[in-house]
């Protein structure tokens, strides 16, 4: 299980999905991007979708 992000208070929810406030510290932006990359489903060449 993943630990809760330290910069979670900077995450916002909009009508087009989640985003991070552009005025936050760089470490929080990096953390957000890394977390979103982990949570994005990946489809391999056989059409199997995996969520890590």
URQUIDA-V152230 format. One record per backbone hydrogen bond with DSSP energy under -1.0 kcal/mol. CO is the residue of the C=O (numbers start at 0). NH is the residue of the N-H. Records with the same first field share a line. If there is no record, write none. Layout:
# URQUIDA-V152230
CO = NH, NH
This chain:
# URQUIDA-V152230
4 = 7
6 = 9
7 = 10
9 = 20
11 = 18
13 = 16
16 = 13
18 = 11
20 = 23
24 = 28
25 = 29
26 = 30
27 = 31
28 = 32
29 = 33
30 = 34
31 = 35
32 = 36
33 = 37
34 = 38
41 = 49
43 = 46
47 = 43
49 = 41
